[in-house]
Amino acid sequence: MDEPFVPPYPLAPLDLLTALARRYAFGDLGALAPLVMPEPGAIPALCEFGQRLLTLDAEDFAAEVDAKAVPAALRRRARECHMPQTPREQPRGALSSLRPAYGLLLEVIQVRWQRRELSSVMSALHIASEYLPLLAFEPVLGHAGDPARWPQGLRAEGSRFGVIGDRDCDHTKPEKSAAERTLRVAHEPGEGWRAYFDRQHSQLSGAMAACVAKCRKPCTAMDWIPEPAREGLGLRCKVALTFADTPLVRLRHAAPVGHGFGVPSPEEVLDAWERSRSYLDKNDIGHEASREDGFPLPGLPSLFSAVAAAPIATSALLSDVAAHLVTLIGAPALRGAGV
């Protein structure tokens, strides 16, 4: 058994806090800073902010925090990934565009990978797979699937979108229910709005993709999309649906006793991703997953960018929170501790 790393000198308390910040251990840092520093100042509140981002708690990205604790630029970038909690909340955050949220997802995957927290990696990948069709739809919608801004064309004469019990519609029962609900949820109170996003919006994402990528009896629901854009959208949605069925994403559901057991090893994840890249490499969009772009799962940012028809760069939001914490801690530079 390997011996644990022991630094050649005792770490000073502030050095230890700095190491925690650089490892994105926001929860531990927030709990320990008041025990080590007589006046921790903004550190605990900033750590709470960073922990929300790391755990992808998108409901609370815009929750009230001490305005002096979190720089305005960081709060603004977090609000871009925030999921509005009422139909009229402004700004619209991730309902305006999913691109910042996918940048954060990539950064969370990268950080969790570095920390060897594979269960959290798989959870982030699962979230990414669920909403990938809405990322594909964003260029034609002009937003990221905001129920308050659906095009009237979804309700056009001859549309089966959201029509419960229509046997000619290829949507599953959960997708039909989500499609019916999304057309009216913007007029519901906040409680109903939040319940819809908790339980049905991911189903709606798949329903939208099914309409343009695999419907056997197309209705008029998608006729509002300009003809030149339909082919590209259909291909991007097809790849999004394929990604959700790859060995990588299915790995989260592979444990025989439930999701809490059988966390995969890094080698298993990489093997599943290599098989997934071959699985995806059937067209120009899916081929982007084959790129060597320097990400821990090579090609994942390139794939997301191709589906989005726009560049999706890995966010630096978590690293900027960590850097600001290091500045607040004010410790001398670590002396080669290897943390």
C-alpha positions in Angstrom: 0.0 0.0 0.0 1.4 3.4 -1.0 2.4 5.6 1.9 0.5 8.9 2.2 2.3 12.0 1.1 4.1 13.8 3.9 5.5 17.3 3.2 9.2 17.8 4.2 8.0 20.5 6.6 4.9 21.1 8.7 2.3 23.1 6.7 1.5 26.4 8.3 -2.2 27.0 8.9 -2.5 29.6 6.1 -0.6 27.3 3.8 -3.1 24.6 4.5 -6.1 26.9 3.7 -4.4 27.9 0.5 -3.9 24.3 -0.5 -7.7 23.7 0.2 -8.6 26.7 -2.1 -6.4 25.4 -4.9 -8.0 22.0 -4.6 -11.5 23.6 -4.8 -12.3 22.2 -1.4 -14.6 25.1 -0.7 -16.7 23.3 1.9 -13.7 22.4 4.1 -12.1 25.7 3.6 -15.3 27.6 4.7 -15.5 25.5 7.8 -11.9 25.7 8.8 -11.1 29.3 8.0 -12.9 30.7 11.1 -10.9 28.3 13.3 -7.6 29.4 11.8 -8.0 33.0 11.1 -9.2 35.5 13.8 -11.0 37.5 11.1 -11.9 35.3 8.1 -13.9 38.2 6.6 -15.5 37.2 3.3 -13.9 33.8 3.1 -16.8 31.7 4.5 -19.4 33.4 2.3 -17.2 33.1 -0.8 -16.7 29.4 0.0 -20.5 28.9 0.2 -20.8 30.6 -3.2 -18.0 28.3 -4.7 -19.6 25.2 -3.2 -22.9 25.9 -4.9 -21.1 26.2 -8.2 -19.1 23.0 -7.7 -22.2 21.0 -6.8 -24.2 22.5 -9.7 -26.8 23.9 -7.4 -28.3 25.9 -10.3 -31.4 26.9 -8.3 -29.2 28.8 -5.9 -26.5 30.3 -8.1 -28.3 33.7 -7.7 -29.3 33.3 -4.1 -28.6 36.3 -1.9 -25.0 36.4 -0.6 -23.1 39.2 1.0 -22.4 41.6 -1.9 -19.1 42.5 -0.3 -18.0 38.9 -0.1 -18.4 37.9 -3.7 -17.0 40.2 -6.4 -19.7 41.5 -8.8 -18.1 40.0 -11.8 -18.2 36.5 -10.3 -21.9 36.9 -9.2 -22.8 38.1 -12.7 -21.1 35.0 -14.3 -22.9 32.7 -11.9 -26.2 34.3 -12.7 -25.7 33.4 -16.4 -25.9 29.7 -15.3 -28.8 30.2 -12.9 -32.2 28.6 -13.5 -34.9 31.2 -12.9 -37.2 30.2 -10.0 -40.3 32.1 -11.2 -41.9 32.6 -14.7 -41.0 36.3 -14.7 -37.6 36.3 -12.9 -35.0 38.5 -14.6 -32.4 38.0 -15.9 -33.3 34.7 -17.5 -29.9 33.0 -16.9 -29.7 29.5 -18.3 -33.0 29.9 -20.0 -31.6 32.7 -22.1 -28.5 30.6 -23.1 -27.2 27.3 -22.0 -23.7 28.0 -23.2 -22.3 29.5 -20.0 -23.9 26.6 -18.0 -22.2 24.1 -20.3 -18.9 25.9 -19.8 -19.4 25.5 -16.1 -20.3 21.8 -16.5 -17.1 21.2 -18.3 -15.1 22.9 -15.6 -16.9 20.9 -12.9 -16.1 17.7 -14.8 -12.5 18.8 -15.1 -12.2 19.6 -11.4 -13.9 16.5 -10.2 -11.7 14.4 -12.5 -8.6 16.0 -11.0 -9.9 15.2 -7.5 -10.8 11.6 -8.7 -14.5 12.2 -7.7 -15.8 9.9 -10.4 -19.4 9.7 -9.1 -19.7 13.5 -9.4 -18.1 13.3 -12.9 -20.8 10.9 -13.9 -23.6 13.1 -12.4 -22.4 16.1 -14.4 -22.2 14.1 -17.6 -25.8 12.9 -17.0 -27.0 16.5 -16.6 -25.1 17.5 -19.8 -26.8 14.6 -21.7 -30.3 15.6 -20.6 -30.2 19.2 -21.8 -28.0 18.8 -24.8 -30.9 18.9 -27.2 -31.9 22.3 -25.9 -28.3 23.4 -26.5 -28.8 22.3 -30.1 -32.1 24.2 -30.4 -30.7 27.5 -29.1 -29.6 28.9 -32.5 -33.1 28.5 -34.0 -35.1 29.4 -30.8 -33.1 32.4 -29.9 -33.1 31.2 -26.3 -32.5 27.9 -24.4 -36.0 26.5 -24.1 -37.7 29.2 -22.0 -41.3 28.1 -21.5 -42.3 31.8 -21.4 -40.9 32.3 -24.9 -42.0 29.2 -26.9 -42.8 30.0 -30.6 -46.5 30.0 -31.4 -45.7 27.5 -34.1 -45.6 24.7 -31.5 -49.4 25.2 -31.3 -50.0 25.5 -35.0 -53.0 23.9 -36.6 -52.2 20.2 -37.2 -49.6 20.2 -34.4 -49.6 17.1 -32.1 -47.1 18.7 -29.7 -48.4 18.3 -26.2 -51.6 16.5 -27.3 -52.2 13.8 -24.7 -53.3 10.5 -26.1 -52.5 11.2 -29.8 -51.4 7.8 -31.1 -49.6 9.2 -34.2 -47.1 11.1 -32.0 -43.8 9.3 -31.3 -43.3 11.0 -27.9 -43.3 8.7 -24.9 -46.0 9.3 -22.2 -43.6 11.3 -20.0 -42.5 13.4 -23.1 -46.2 14.1 -24.0 -46.9 15.2 -20.5 -43.9 17.5 -20.4 -44.8 19.0 -23.8 -48.3 19.7 -22.7 -47.2 21.2 -19.4 -44.5 23.4 -20.9 -47.0 25.2 -23.1 -48.9 26.5 -20.0 -46.4 26.5 -17.1 -45.4 30.1 -17.7 -48.8 31.1 -16.4 -48.5 29.0 -13.2 -47.3 30.3 -9.8 -43.7 29.9 -8.8 -44.4 26.6 -7.0 -45.7 25.0 -10.2 -42.9 26.5 -12.3 -40.3 25.0 -10.0 -42.0 21.6 -9.9 -42.0 21.5 -13.7 -38.2 22.2 -13.9 -37.5 19.6 -11.2 -39.5 16.8 -12.9 -40.3 17.5 -16.5 -38.0 20.0 -18.3 -35.4 17.3 -19.1 -38.2 15.2 -20.6 -39.2 18.2 -22.7 -35.6 18.5 -24.0 -35.8 14.9 -25.3 -39.2 15.6 -26.8 -38.0 18.5 -28.8 -35.1 16.5 -30.2 -37.4 13.6 -31.1 -39.6 16.0 -33.2 -36.7 17.0 -35.5 -34.5 13.9 -35.3 -36.6 10.8 -35.3 -40.3 11.4 -35.7 -41.8 8.9 -38.1 -45.0 10.9 -38.8 -44.0 14.6 -38.6 -46.8 17.1 -37.8 -46.7 20.9 -38.1 -45.1 21.5 -34.7 -41.7 22.3 -36.1 -42.8 24.1 -39.3 -41.8 27.4 -37.8 -38.2 26.5 -38.2 -36.7 28.0 -41.5 -36.1 25.3 -44.0 -32.3 26.0 -44.3 -31.9 25.4 -40.6 -33.9 22.2 -40.3 -31.3 19.7 -41.6 -28.5 21.0 -39.4 -30.8 21.1 -36.3 -32.0 17.6 -37.0 -28.4 16.3 -37.2 -27.3 18.1 -34.0 -30.3 16.7 -32.1 -29.6 13.3 -33.5 -26.1 13.5 -32.0 -27.4 14.8 -28.8 -29.8 11.9 -28.4 -27.0 9.5 -29.4 -24.7 11.0 -26.7 -27.4 10.2 -24.0 -27.2 6.6 -25.1 -23.4 6.2 -25.2 -21.5 3.8 -23.0 -20.1 6.8 -21.1 -23.5 8.1 -20.0 -24.9 4.6 -19.5 -22.0 3.9 -17.2 -23.9 5.9 -14.5 -26.7 3.3 -14.6 -24.5 0.2 -14.8 -24.4 -0.6 -11.0 -26.7 -3.6 -10.4 -27.8 -2.4 -6.9 -28.4 1.2 -7.7 -26.6 4.5 -8.4 -25.0 4.6 -5.0 -22.8 1.5 -5.6 -20.1 0.6 -8.1 -18.5 4.0 -8.8 -16.3 3.5 -11.9 -12.6 3.9 -11.9 -10.8 6.5 -14.1 -9.7 3.7 -16.4 -13.3 2.5 -16.8 -14.5 6.0 -17.6 -11.8 6.5 -20.2 -12.6 3.2 -21.8 -16.3 4.0 -21.9 -15.5 7.4 -23.5 -13.3 5.8 -26.2 -16.1 3.4 -27.1 -18.5 6.4 -27.1 -16.3 8.4 -29.4 -16.5 5.5 -31.9 -20.2 5.3 -31.3 -20.6 9.0 -32.1 -18.3 9.2 -35.1 -21.0 8.6 -37.7 -21.4 12.1 -39.1 -19.6 15.5 -39.1 -21.1 16.6 -35.8 -20.3 13.4 -33.9 -16.9 13.3 -35.4 -15.9 16.3 -33.3 -15.8 14.0 -30.3 -12.7 12.5 -31.8 -10.7 15.7 -31.4 -7.7 15.8 -29.0 -8.5 19.1 -27.4 -6.6 18.6 -24.1 -9.7 17.9 -21.9 -9.6 15.0 -19.4 -12.3 13.3 -21.6 -10.7 14.4 -25.0 -13.1 15.8 -27.5 -16.0 16.5 -25.1 -15.8 20.3 -25.3 -15.5 20.0 -29.1 -18.6 17.8 -29.2 -20.6 20.2 -27.1 -19.5 23.1 -29.4 -20.5 21.2 -32.5 -24.0 20.4 -31.0 -24.4 24.1 -30.0 -23.1 25.4 -33.4 -21.1 27.8 -31.2 -17.9 27.6 -29.2 -18.3 26.2 -25.7 -15.1 26.8 -23.8 -14.4 25.4 -20.4 -15.3 28.0 -17.8 -12.8 29.5 -15.4 -15.4 30.4 -12.9 -14.3 27.9 -10.2 -10.7 28.7 -10.8 -11.4 32.4 -10.4 -13.2 31.8 -7.1 -10.3 29.7 -5.9 -7.8 32.4 -7.0 -9.8 35.1 -5.1 -9.8 32.9 -2.0 -6.0 32.5 -2.2 -5.7 36.3 -2.4 -8.0 36.7 0.7 -6.0 34.1 2.7 -2.8 36.0 1.9 -0.4 33.1 2.7 3.1 33.1 1.4 3.6 30.9 -1.7 3.6 27.2 -0.9 7.1 25.8 -0.8 6.8 22.8 -3.1 4.3 21.0 -1.0 2.8 19.1 -4.0 -0.8 19.9 -3.2 
